């Protein structure tokens, strides 16, 4: 079942699917280091756990993404 606003796989061209998958390999800055978005998301999730355990939201770090890449 498809929800309103969702695209089915057949609605996306092969090129569009490849571009969407490739976005995760885009680089970003996280804590002064270059990471891929997929790697940075893992690190952000780890920091989120630490922030929750310590009850310290300042422990969360966010990646910096150049808008020219989007």
N, CA, C and O of each residue as an XYZ file, in Angstrom:
280
protein
N       0.843     -1.174      0.000
C       0.000      0.000      0.000
C       0.894      1.244      0.000
O       1.882      1.321      0.730
N       0.528      2.192     -0.820
C       1.306      3.425     -0.956
C       0.577      4.573     -0.262
O      -0.611      4.797     -0.492
N       1.297      5.290      0.582
C       0.718      6.426      1.288
C       0.779      7.670      0.415
O       1.590      7.747     -0.507
N      -0.065      8.626      0.700
C      -0.083      9.877     -0.049
C       1.287     10.540      0.013
O       1.885     10.637      1.085
N       1.782     10.994     -1.124
C       3.065     11.672     -1.181
C       4.248     10.749     -1.371
O       5.358     11.226     -1.606
N       4.052      9.446     -1.279
C       5.149      8.500     -1.465
C       5.271      8.133     -2.935
O       4.287      8.099     -3.674
N       6.497      7.862     -3.336
C       6.755      7.411     -4.693
C       7.025      5.917     -4.670
O       7.709      5.416     -3.777
N       6.493      5.213     -5.642
C       6.830      3.804     -5.739
C       8.132      3.682     -6.521
O       8.555      4.630     -7.183
N       8.755      2.541     -6.445
C      10.025      2.322     -7.130
C       9.888      2.549     -8.632
O      10.819      3.037     -9.273
N       8.746      2.203     -9.191
C       8.565      2.368    -10.627
C       8.453      3.843    -11.027
O       8.631      4.180    -12.197
N       8.157      4.729    -10.055
C       8.064      6.162    -10.339
C       9.432      6.830    -10.438
O       9.537      7.952    -10.934
N      10.478      6.154     -9.973
C      11.824      6.708    -10.013
C      12.632      6.026    -11.118
O      12.612      4.803    -11.256
N      13.328      6.822    -11.882
C      14.182      6.248    -12.918
C      15.399      5.607    -12.259
O      15.691      5.858    -11.089
N      16.095      4.785    -13.016
C      17.316      4.158    -12.507
C      18.315      5.239    -12.098
O      18.981      5.118    -11.070
N      18.416      6.284    -12.897
C      19.334      7.385    -12.603
C      18.959      8.068    -11.290
O      19.836      8.381    -10.484
N      17.663      8.301    -11.067
C      17.218      8.933     -9.822
C      17.521      8.057     -8.616
O      17.949      8.562     -7.579
N      17.304      6.744     -8.737
C      17.606      5.832     -7.626
C      19.101      5.832     -7.320
O      19.495      5.794     -6.154
N      19.940      5.875     -8.363
C      21.384      5.902     -8.164
C      21.809      7.202     -7.473
O      22.665      7.184     -6.589
N      21.216      8.318     -7.872
C      21.542      9.600     -7.242
C      21.135      9.608     -5.774
O      21.883     10.092     -4.925
N      19.961      9.078     -5.471
C      19.498      9.033     -4.082
C      20.425      8.179     -3.222
O      20.768      8.562     -2.104
N      20.824      7.033     -3.739
C      21.736      6.161     -2.993
C      23.104      6.830     -2.834
O      23.756      6.678     -1.801
N      23.531      7.564     -3.851
C      24.828      8.220     -3.820
C      24.912      9.363     -2.828
O      26.008      9.732     -2.404
N      23.783      9.928     -2.454
C      23.775     11.038     -1.494
C      24.446     10.627     -0.185
O      25.090     11.447      0.469
N      24.297      9.367      0.193
C      24.887      8.901      1.451
C      26.408      8.907      1.419
O      27.049      8.848      2.467
N      26.991      8.979      0.224
C      28.448      9.048      0.099
C      28.949     10.485     -0.013
O      30.147     10.713     -0.180
N      28.043     11.451      0.079
C      28.429     12.856      0.079
C      29.237     13.119      1.345
O      28.946     12.564      2.404
N      30.249     13.968      1.226
C      31.063     14.253      2.406
C      30.503     15.437      3.186
O      29.831     16.315      2.644
N      30.805     15.421      4.467
C      30.398     16.493      5.369
C      31.472     16.635      6.437
O      32.368     15.798      6.551
N      31.371     17.691      7.207
C      32.284     17.916      8.328
C      31.549     17.577      9.624
O      30.406     17.983      9.830
N      32.222     16.834     10.482
C      31.664     16.498     11.785
C      32.805     16.542     12.786
O      33.767     15.782     12.678
N      32.693     17.423     13.748
C      33.738     17.597     14.769
C      35.103     17.874     14.139
O      36.131     17.388     14.610
N      35.089     18.664     13.065
C      36.339     19.062     12.420
C      36.954     18.019     11.508
O      38.061     18.220     11.009
N      36.264     16.906     11.277
C      36.772     15.846     10.409
C      35.812     15.607      9.258
O      34.606     15.820      9.383
N      36.366     15.159      8.127
C      35.548     14.859      6.944
C      35.025     13.424      7.055
O      35.783     12.491      7.318
N      33.719     13.270      6.848
C      33.062     11.963      6.886
C      32.053     11.883      5.747
O      31.635     12.911      5.214
N      31.662     10.674      5.374
C      30.514     10.521      4.483
C      29.258     10.708      5.329
O      29.306     10.568      6.551
N      28.146     11.020      4.690
C      26.900     11.202      5.446
C      26.489      9.928      6.172
O      25.976      9.985      7.290
N      26.712      8.783      5.541
C      26.324      7.521      6.183
C      27.146      7.303      7.450
O      26.609      6.877      8.473
N      28.448      7.593      7.385
C      29.314      7.447      8.552
C      28.972      8.493      9.613
O      28.925      8.186     10.804
N      28.736      9.719      9.176
C      28.390     10.791     10.116
C      27.079     10.489     10.830
O      26.934     10.803     12.012
N      26.130      9.887     10.135
C      24.848      9.589     10.790
C      25.044      8.562     11.902
O      24.382      8.638     12.937
N      25.944      7.605     11.697
C      26.255      6.645     12.770
C      26.851      7.361     13.978
O      26.480      7.086     15.119
N      27.769      8.274     13.718
C      28.424      9.002     14.804
C      27.436      9.910     15.546
O      27.509     10.038     16.768
N      26.524     10.532     14.816
C      25.499     11.374     15.453
C      24.599     10.507     16.330
O      24.236     10.909     17.435
N      24.240      9.324     15.845
C      23.401      8.418     16.641
C      24.120      8.007     17.922
O      23.504      7.934     18.985
N      25.424      7.738     17.825
C      26.202      7.391     19.021
C      26.189      8.546     20.020
O      26.016      8.325     21.218
N      26.370      9.768     19.539
C      26.374     10.941     20.412
C      24.991     11.180     21.010
O      24.880     11.663     22.137
N      23.947     10.849     20.273
C      22.588     10.987     20.790
C      22.388     10.072     21.989
O      21.789     10.474     22.987
N      22.883      8.854     21.898
C      22.787      7.916     23.021
C      23.518      8.478     24.238
O      23.001      8.437     25.355
N      24.722      9.004     24.017
C      25.493      9.596     25.116
C      24.717     10.762     25.729
O      24.637     10.888     26.951
N      24.150     11.607     24.877
C      23.407     12.770     25.367
C      22.201     12.346     26.207
O      21.897     12.965     27.227
N      21.529     11.303     25.776
C      20.367     10.812     26.529
C      20.816     10.228     27.866
O      20.221     10.503     28.908
N      21.878      9.416     27.823
C      22.363      8.797     29.060
C      22.841      9.836     30.069
O      22.603      9.693     31.268
N      23.508     10.874     29.592
C      24.026     11.918     30.479
C      23.011     13.023     30.756
O      23.244     13.906     31.581
N      21.867     12.957     30.043
C      20.868     14.021     30.119
C      21.529     15.370     29.827
O      21.327     16.358     30.533
N      22.329     15.367     28.756
C      23.104     16.550     28.373
C      22.989     16.763     26.859
O      23.805     16.247     26.095
N      21.979     17.523     26.429
C      21.774     17.717     24.984
C      22.967     18.340     24.269
O      23.097     18.183     23.055
N      23.840     19.041     24.985
C      25.001     19.650     24.356
C      25.993     18.601     23.849
O      26.920     18.940     23.114
N      25.814     17.342     24.229
C      26.681     16.252     23.771
C      26.412     15.877     22.307
O      27.238     15.225     21.670
N      25.271     16.286     21.786
C      24.931     15.946     20.399
C      25.732     16.843     19.454
O      25.814     18.056     19.649
N      26.313     16.232     18.439
C      27.019     16.987     17.403
C      26.283     16.785     16.086
O      25.698     15.729     15.846
N      26.315     17.798     15.242
C      25.626     17.741     13.962
C      26.619     17.952     12.827
O      27.554     18.743     12.955
N      26.420     17.249     11.721
C      27.321     17.433     10.582
C      27.062     18.767      9.878
O      25.949     19.293      9.894
N      28.109     19.292      9.269
C      27.995     20.493      8.443
C      28.052     20.050      6.990
O      28.996     19.384      6.563
N      27.030     20.429      6.243
C      26.929     20.023      4.841
C      26.942     21.288      3.991
O      26.193     22.227      4.257
N      27.790     21.310      2.974
C      27.806     22.458      2.070
C      26.531     22.440      1.242
O      26.199     21.421      0.636
N      25.826     23.538      1.211
C      24.580     23.608      0.466
C      24.807     23.471     -1.036
O      23.881     23.128     -1.770
N      26.013     23.731     -1.496
C      26.290     23.590     -2.937
C      26.268     22.126     -3.356
O      26.142     21.822     -4.543
N      26.389     21.218     -2.391
C      26.369     19.792     -2.709
C      24.955     19.250     -2.810
O      24.742     18.183     -3.386
N      23.995     19.960     -2.263
C      22.615     19.468     -2.242
C      21.871     19.798     -3.513
O      20.697     19.451     -3.650
